[in-house]
Amino acid sequence: MINKGSKVLLEVKNLKAEVAGVAGVAGAEILKGVDLTVRAGEVHAIMGINGSGKSTFSKVLAGHPDYTVTGGTATFEGKDLFSLAPEQRARAGIFLAFQYPVEIPGVSNSALLRLAYNTLQTERGLEELDPLEFDDLVQEKIKVVEMDPSFLGRSVNEGFSGGEKKRNEILQMAVLEPKLAILDETDSGLDIDALRIVAKGVKSLLSSDNAVVMVTHYQRLLNYIVPDYVHVMDGGRIVRTGGKELALELEARGYDWLRAAA
């Protein structure tokens, strides 16, 4: 059982954002007033139909350049999140697992992980690990996602299956140990075995000092990682919040009843 802390990691108030405009032309507004508070030790699930704003929300928090914040506030451990560049947010402890992980030809998994890890070590005032020391660390971490160690020598995600790419995202999470992990539809495209492995990996990394926000369409991931809160997004806002039973109700009834009530 993870102790739920009172420490607020993320606090979002009335967040509004649009797709970044071109040549001075405003983009379409997607987030229309999102409120969310995440404390240490908590797991939050964000659900909703396609186009409701779920993935946009996760990317805005991470600092994706395709989106422009037009209103509201977001703080991470009391600091203004939007005053930080994407790499500063990552060094502060925010991690985003992509829905569609990119391939990086010519850059080995091990090299990327070691560079990212040592960057965080410097940020935290700790000593960097040399290649041999890091290899010992990553060999232990890779067991979390049941990946073959040979993947460490391959280019990042190049030639990986969909499930292998998603497991690789969780390996990154295991190595970097973020304070806030945002999982953007990490369960999409996974078969039952891959879903089980990914979920097991995420669960093993949960503690009273960190938090997870899971963006998902489906209740099935929540069979493995039980959330403290389930939020439903629609039309760029969170329109309903409940416990795990809300996800079960959505699985049984769909979203139409909720949209009509809202």
N, C-alpha and C positions, 0 to 999 in steps of 0.2 A: 504494500500500500504506500503510495507516494503522499507525503505530507503536503497539503496545499498551503502555500504561504500567502501572506497578505501583501507581499511586495508586488507593486504594479510594474510589469515590464513594458507593456504597450498600452497606450491610451489614445484612442482615435475619436475625435469629436466633429460631427457634421462635415465629414470629408467629401469634397466634390472634386471630380477630375474629368478631363476630356482627352480624347485622342489629340496628340500634338498637331497643331494646325500647320499649314504650308503657306509660305509667302504672306504671312500676316492674316490669313483666313482662319478663323476659329474652327476647331474640330468639334466633333459630336460629343456632347456630354454623356458620360457613361455612369460615373458615380455621382449620386444626387443627394448625398447627406448620410454618410455611413458613420455609425457610432459603435465602438467596440472597446472593451477593456479586457486585457489578458494579464493574469497574475502568474507568478512563478508557481510551478507545479501543476498547471492546468493544461488540459487538452481541449481545444475548440474545433468543431467541425463547421464548415460553411458549405451549405448545399443550395441548390437552385437550378433552374433550367438553363439551357444555353442562352447566352446573351444577357444574363441577369447582372453581371458585373463581378463575378467571383474571381476570375483570373486577373481581371484588370486591377482589382483591389490588391491582390498579392504582388503584382508587378509594380504598382504605385508605391507600396511599402518598401520594396527593394530598390526603387529609384530607376526603373526602366525609362529610357529617354523617349519612348514613343507616347508617353502620357504626360500631361501637364496638370498640376494641382491648381484648381481655381478657387478653392475655399476650404475652410475648416483647418483643423490642426491634428498633428500626430506627434506624440512624444515617446521616446524609448528610454527607459530608466530616467525619466525626467528631462531628457534633452530633446530639443526640437529636431525631429527626424528629418524634416524637409530642408534643414540647413546643412545636412550632410550629403556629400557625394556618394554614389553607390558603393565605391570601395571603402569609404569611411563607415558606412552602415555595416558592411561585411566585417570590418575589423572591430566594430563595436559589439558584434555578436549576433547579427541577423543573417540567416541562411535561407536561400530560396532554392528548393528542388523544382526543377523545370518540368512542365508538362511535356515538352518536346526537347530533351537534352540535345545539345549540338555536338557535332563531331569536330575534333581539333586534330587534323592530320599532322604528323611530325612531332607532336608533343606527347610524351609518354604519360600514362596515368600516374606513375610513381613520381615523375618530375613535377607534375602539376600539384599533386598532393603535398609534396615536400615543400615546394615554394609557398603554397598557401599556408601550410602549417607553421613554417618558420616566420612568415610575415605576422601571423597572430602571436607567436611566441614573443617577437620583438615588441608588438603592441602591448602585451601583457607584462613586459619587463622581465621575461624569462629567457633562458639560453636557447639558442637554436640547436637543432639536432644535426649531426653530420650524417652522410648517406647511410652508414652502417647502423647507427642508432635509430634513424628513421625507419629503416627496413624492418628492424625488430618490432617497432611500434605498429607499422602498417600490416605486418603479417598477422598480428593479433586482431587488428580491426577488421580485416577482410573476412575473418571467420564469422563476424556478425551477420554478413549478407550471403554467406555460403558461396563465395566466388572463388574460382580457381586462381591461385597466385600468379599464374601466367598472364592474367589480364593487366597486372601492374606494369608489365613491359610493353604493352600495346598502346598505340595512339589512343587518346581519349575518345571513347565511344565509337571509334572507327571500326565498322564491321560488326558492331555489337547488335544483338537482337533487341527488340523493344524492352523485354524483361531485364536483359543485362544492363541496358542503359539506366533503367530505373533503380536497379540494385547499386549501380555505380554512384548514383546520386546519394543514396543512403550511406554508402561507404564514405563519401565526402563528408557527410554529416557526422559520421562516427569519428573521423579523424579531426575535424575542426571543432567539434563540441560546442555548437552555438548556444546562446542563451535563448534565442527565439528561432525555431525552425518553421518555415512556411512551406508546406508541401502542396504544390499546385497540381492537383489531379494525378498524384503519383501512382494511383491505382489504375488509371486508364490503360487499356491494352494489355493488362496482365492476366495470365491464366491463373488457375487456382493455386498452383504450387508457387509461382512467382509472387503472387499476392501474399501468401502466407509468409514467405521469406522476408519480403519487404516489411510487412507489418511487424513481424518478430524483431527485425532489426531496429525499427523505430521504437518499439516498446522497450527494448533493452537500453535505449539511450535516454529514456525519460527519467527525470529526477525532480527533487523539490526546488532545484535552482534554475530549471529551464522550463520552457513551455513550447507547445506545438499548436500550430494552426493548420488544419487540414482542409483543403478545398476539394470537394468531391461531388460527383453526381449521384453516387450510389451508396446505399446503406451497407453494402457487403464489407467495405473496409472497416466499418464501425463494429462489425462482428469480432474483429481482431483487436482493434484499438478503441476502447470504449471512451467516448468523449465526456467531459464534464458538462459541456454546453454544445448544443446544436443550434446554429443560426441559419435562417433561410433568407436568401437574397432574392429580390425581385425588383426589376426596374431601377437598379442602382442603389437600393436601400436594403437594410436588414428589416424584414417585415414580421418576423416571428423568431423568438428564442425559447428554447426549452431544453430538456434533458435528452438522453438517448432514446426515450420513447417517442420523441418527435420524429426522429429518423425512421423508426419503425412505422409510424403512421403515414409518413410520406411514401414509404415503400409500398404500403397497402393501398393508399388512396390517390397517389400522384400529387400533383401540385395545383390542380384546378380549383379544388375546394378552398385551399388556402388563399389563392389569388382572389377568388371571389369574396372571401371574408375580408381581405385587406382592402 
